[in-house]
């Protein structure tokens, strides 16, 4: 898929929110500036978030709970992790069963990234364009494509 603007990528995130559920893991990969946080912002707004969507780059994890959103969400940015064990120490493995988990820089999880994660790769396809490639697991059957 090609997105011609940040707004189009955010709108895709909102469509993704409509089919997301507790237990889903959405892995967002791509270089710095590829649009991972933009897509996450659209998803969070699609789930009902009215306020600002801070990037969890420095906090590593930003959590949201109902009634702020329609379901619990852990938004993670693992860019600063040096070892996958650090994510487990943060309790991320427990969140996999209790929330929708959005993970920026999922490759930092190594073997701890769930096999049934929806893997979305973002790349620059032009000045403002972004190309999204998806690896869709069986857990998303009937919900993908959007």
N, C-alpha and C positions, 0 to 999 in steps of 0.2 A: 504494500500500500504506500502511496505517496501522499504526504500532507504538505500543502502549499503555504501554510502559515502556522504560527503558534496557536492561534485560535482554533484552527482545524484539528490540531493535535489534542487540544483540550477537549474539544467536542467529542473526539473519539474516546477519550478517557471517560467522559460522562456516559457514553453508550456502553462502555465496558462495565461501569458501575451498576447499570441496570440488570446485568446478569451475574454479577459477583456475589459470592456468599461466604459465610464463615467456613474456614478450612481451606479456602483458596490461597495459593501463593502465586503472586505475579512478579516475575523476575524481569527487571528493566535494565538492559545492558546498552552500552554505547559510550563513546568518548565524552569528555567534558563538553558541555554545551549541546549535546545531541538531542535533548528534549525529554530526558527521563523525568525530571521534576515537573515539567509542563504537563506531561501525560498524567502523572500522579495527582497534580493539582486538579485537573479536569475530573479525574475519578473521584477524588474526595468531595469536590463540589457536587458531582452527580449523586453522591451518597447523602448530601444534605448540608455540607459544611458551608456556613455563611461567611465566616471570617477569613482572615489571611491564612495562607498555607505556607508556613515556614519550611524551608529546606532543613532536613535533619542532619546536615553535613557535620555540624559541630556536636550535636547532642547524640548522634548516631540513630536514635529511635524517637519518634514522635507518636504518641498513642492518642486515639480518639475513641470515645465511648458513646453509646446511645444515652440520651436522646440527641446529642450533638449530631450524630450520624445515624443512619438506619441500622448499622451493625458495627461491632468493634473493629478497629483497624489499627495495625502497627505499620507505620511508614518508616522504613529503615534506609539509611544511606551508609553503606559499609566501606566507602572509599578509604577511610582512615584505618581500617583494620589491617593488622599485619599478620594475624593468624586466625584461621577459622574458629579455633577454640574460644576466642574472645566473644564471638557472637553467641555461643552456647552459654558462656558466663553471664551474658546479658538476659538470658531467659528466652531467646528467640525460638528455641525448639518447642517451648510450651505454647507460644503464640500460634504455632502452625495449626493447632487443634481448636484454639479459642477465638480466633480472629481472622479477618482477611489480612494477609501480610503482603505489603508492597515492598520490594527490595531493590534498591538502586545499587549497582555494583555487586550483583549476586555471585559473580565468579570468586569473590573474596570468601564465600562460604565453603568452597571446595565440595567435599563429599557430603556436607550437611545440607546442601540445597535439595529439597524434596524432589523426587523423580517426577511427581505429577504437577510440578510448577508450570504455569503458563510462561513461556520464555519469549520475551519481546526484545528484539534487537533494533535499536535506532541508529541511523546513519544520516549524515548530511548528504543531500542529493542535489544540492544547489545552494545559492545564497541563503534563502529562507526555507527551502524545502527539506523535508525529512522523509526518509524511507524507513518503513517498519517491516520487519520480517518476523514471523511468528512460528514458534515450534509449539504445536498444540497437543497436549496430552489427552488421553482418553477421558480424564475427569471433566474436560470441557466439551465433550460430545453433546451436541444439541444446543450448545450456547455459542458456538463459534462456527462460521464467521458472523461478525456483527452486522 
